[in-house]
Amino acid sequence: MGVAAAFGAVLFTVTSATGAQAAGRLYGGNWTTDDVKIRKGPSTGTAIVEHAYKEDGAVVKCWVNGEGVYGNTTWWYVSDTSSGKGLWGYTSDYYFNVANGKPPKC
């Protein structure tokens, strides 16, 4: 079953990430250029809570305009294609790119 069939819509797979090593130094963790950094909001101390490798089938499903955190107001929903489980978090285009352009609003 393909990704689109599994979710019933075209999704936007993670294709690359930039600034990953800088993010690793700033926030800890062993990042690679295929990581997606997702951070929680202010009440959690902006901790990175999950990272997804493009080989793992991570997809950026959609986005919303959310609470601003350090200048970031776009919140993304990143999902795993095999489990279907996802995570909301804020980041910016500096950290990742997706195939097929920007995902739709949620």
N, C-alpha and C positions, 0 to 999 in steps of 0.2 A: 504494500500500500504506500503510495507516495505521500509526501508532505501535504500537498494540496488536498488530496482525498481524505487524509486523516483529520484535517481541520476544516474542510469544506470551503476553503478560501485560499487564495494565493498568499503565501507568506514570504517574508524577506529574510533570507538566510544571511548569517554573518559571513562576510567575505574577508575582512581584514581589520586590523586594529593598529592605531598609531599611538605613539607615546606610551606604549605598554611598559617599557623598562622604567621610564620616569615615574609612572604610576606605582610600579612595584617598590621603588625606592621611597616614595612619599608615604605610601599606605601599608607597606609590608606585603609579603607574599611573593611567590615565585612566578611572575607573569611571563607570558610569551606574547609574540605578536598576534597570536590567534585567540587571545583572551578577550572577553567582554567584561568590563568592570561595572558592577551595579552596586550602588551605595544606598544605604537607608537615609532617612531624613534626620533633621536636627536633634530629635529626642534620643537618637541612638549614637550620637557623636560621629555621624557620617561614616560609619564603618562599612567597609566592603563586606557584603554578606554572601556573595556568590560570584563565581566566574564560570564562564562556559566556553569551551573550545569549539571552534567551527566543526572539527571532526566529530564532536559529540552530537551534532545536529541541532545546535541552538538556533532559534529563530527569534527575530524581533517582530512581534505580532502587530503592535499598534502603539500609539502614544497619546498622551493628554497634556494639556497645559496644567501644571500643578504649582504647588508652593515653591517659591524661589529658595534655593539653597546655594550659597556661594555663586550666585549669578546664573545657576541652572534652573530653568523653569519647565523644561520638558521632561516628563516622566515616561519611561518606556516599559512595555510589558515584554519580557524575554521568556520564552517557553522552550522546553525540551521536547523534541519531536517524538521521542519514544515513550516518555511517561505522560506527556501532556501537561505536566505541572509547570507553573510559571512563577515569575517573581516581578513585582513592581520595583523600580528603582530609578534614580536619576543619574544621568551621565551627560555626555555631550558628544557631538560629532568628532571631537578631538580623539575620542577613545575608540570609536568603531565606525565602520562603514557597512552598509547592507547592499545586497543585490537588488536590482529592480527599483532603485530609487528609495525615497522616503516612505515608510509604511503609512497606512491611513490612520486617522484619529480613531480612537476606540469608541 
